[in-house]
Amino acid sequence: MAERLICSVPEYALPYLVNGDGDSLTEEDLANVEKWKNELTDDGKKTIVRFSATDDRNEFNGNPAFGLACATVECIVDVK
């Protein structure tokens, strides 16, 4: 059974997380996303099986899942 997490993900990272399109991200942004994903699956056995954004958007979130304060979208992450 998958563990369901609700995370405030930086809006700028959504194209990469949902579609694998990292063209608009800096190397630092990509490193932050990958570090966050690795922290979710840190035991080496877990993988992200589903990632989807909701309609809940925050124009300025001082505590996003990773990176600096920015606009975020609440996302559902299923980790198995």
N, C-alpha and C positions, 0 to 999 in steps of 0.2 A: 504494500500500500504506500502511496506517495504522501510525502509531507507537504502540506500547502502553506506557503508563506505569502504574506501581503507586504510588499516593499514599495517605498517611495523612490522610484527610479528617475534619475535625471532624464528629462525629455530628449536631450541631445543624443542619448545613447540608444533610444528605441530603434532606429533603423538598423543598428548593428545587432542588437539583441533579438529582434523579431525576424529580420531578413538577412542577417549576416553582412550588411552593407556598412563597412567602417570607413568609407571614403572621406566623410566629413569630419572624422575624429582625428585628434592629434595622437602622437605616440603615447603621451601621458594619459590621455583619456582612455585609449585602448588598454593601457596597463592597469588603470583603475578598474575598468570593467572586468578584465580577466582576473584580477586579484579578488574582486568581490565574488565572481562566479566560483573561483577556487575555494573561497572561504565557505560557500554554501555546500560544497561537495568535498570537504577537506579529508574525509576518511578514505578516499581513493575508491570507494565502492559506490558512492552516490553519483547520480547524474541528473541534470535538469531535463525533465521529460516534457515540460510544457511551460511556455512563457507567454503571457497575454496581458495586454494593457486594458485597464478599465476606463470609464469616462471621468473618473475623479482626477482633476488636475489642480495643482497648487502653483500659483504664479511665482511664489518665492518661498522656497523651503530651506530653512537654515540647517536642516539635518537630513540630507538625502542619504540613500543607501550607500553611496560612494561619491567621491569628489567634493567640490566646493558647493556652497549655497547656490541654488538655481531653481528654475521651474522644474517641477516633477510631475510624474503621473503614477498613480497607484497601480501596481502590477501584481498579478497572481503568478507565483512561481511554484510549480510542482517539482519537488525533488524526490527522486527514488533511489 
